[in-house]
Amino acid sequence: MTSAPQGFVRVCALSDLDEDSPKRVEIDGVPVAVVRTEGEVFAINDICSHANVSLSEGEVEDCQIECWLHGSSFDLRTGKPSGLPATKPVPVYPVKTEGDEVFVSVTQES
């Protein structure tokens, strides 16, 4: 196993991530949705800014994750909502992949 880069935590194996299928992890008490889509891996806070529900239960399409409850979508790159009812962004976190290992840092937002 590769050791984690400084400030990062190993969250899963890259091979554990199915395309467009969010995986919920928790890092130091922070809920994070990890998503593999369009050839990249993204990490976004797993709680919708509008309705305190898990984004990892929603669908992913066009680099967006949709909240299953009210339909707001968030850009996986920026965390910004792209539709109502959400108006506030959710934090996104830096991701590093090394071989088959996926690392995320929640100590800084990207």
GIQUICOR-V923327 format. One record per residue. N is the residue number from 0. RES is the residue in one small letter. PHI is phi in whole degrees, 0 to 359 (NA if undefined). BURIAL is b if it has 9 or more other C-alpha atoms within 8 Angstrom, else e. D_LAST is the distance of its C-alpha to the last C-alpha in Angstrom with 1 decimal. Layout:
<<N	RES	PHI	BURIAL	D_LAST> <N	RES	PHI	BURIAL	D_LAST>>
This chain:
<<0	m	NA	e	25.4> <1	t	283	e	22.7> <2	s	283	e	21.4> <3	a	290	b	17.8> <4	p	299	e	15.7> <5	q	304	e	15.4> <6	g	86	e	13.0> <7	f	247	b	12.8> <8	v	234	b	15.2> <9	r	291	b	17.2> <10	v	249	b	17.1> <11	c	183	b	19.6> <12	a	273	b	21.3> <13	l	302	b	20.1> <14	s	292	e	23.7> <15	d	279	e	23.3> <16	l	263	b	21.0> <17	d	279	e	23.1> <18	e	305	e	21.9> <19	d	61	b	20.8> <20	s	234	b	21.5> <21	p	300	b	18.8> <22	k	239	b	19.2> <23	r	273	b	18.7> <24	v	226	b	17.9> <25	e	233	e	17.7> <26	i	236	b	15.8> <27	d	50	e	17.4> <28	g	84	e	18.5> <29	v	262	e	15.3> <30	p	284	b	16.1> <31	v	228	b	13.7> <32	a	261	b	14.7> <33	v	255	b	14.2> <34	v	227	b	15.4> <35	r	255	b	16.9> <36	t	206	b	17.7> <37	e	50	e	18.7> <38	g	79	e	18.5> <39	e	231	e	14.9> <40	v	241	b	13.3> <41	f	236	b	10.5> <42	a	229	b	9.7> <43	i	224	b	9.9> <44	n	304	b	11.7> <45	d	278	b	15.3> <46	i	251	b	16.9> <47	c	299	b	17.7> <48	s	286	b	17.3> <49	h	265	e	20.9> <50	a	218	e	22.9> <51	n	31	e	21.6> <52	v	236	b	22.1> <53	s	284	b	20.4> <54	l	290	b	18.4> <55	s	293	b	19.1> <56	e	271	e	22.6> <57	g	267	b	22.0> <58	e	262	b	22.3> <59	v	244	b	19.9> <60	e	201	e	20.9> <61	d	53	e	19.6> <62	c	61	b	16.0> <63	q	234	b	16.4> <64	i	244	b	17.1> <65	e	257	b	20.1> <66	c	290	b	21.1> <67	w	290	b	24.5> <68	l	280	e	26.1> <69	h	239	e	25.9> <70	g	89	b	24.3> <71	s	293	b	21.2> <72	s	246	b	18.6> <73	f	234	b	14.8> <74	d	291	b	12.9> <75	l	293	b	11.1> <76	r	277	e	8.7> <77	t	240	b	8.0> <78	g	82	b	9.7> <79	k	285	b	12.4> <80	p	287	b	15.9> <81	s	248	e	18.3> <82	g	193	b	21.5> <83	l	290	e	23.3> <84	p	273	e	23.9> <85	a	290	b	20.3> <86	t	235	b	19.2> <87	k	255	e	16.1> <88	p	288	b	12.6> <89	v	247	b	11.3> <90	p	296	b	8.0> <91	v	245	b	5.9> <92	y	234	b	5.2> <93	p	294	b	5.4> <94	v	235	b	9.0> <95	k	231	e	11.9> <96	t	242	b	15.4> <97	e	224	e	18.5> <98	g	63	e	21.7> <99	d	261	e	21.9> <100	e	257	b	19.4> <101	v	245	b	16.0> <102	f	239	b	13.7> <103	v	228	b	10.7> <104	s	246	b	9.2> <105	v	258	b	9.3> <106	t	279	e	9.8> <107	q	216	e	6.4> <108	e	271	b	3.8> <109	s	264	e	0.0>>
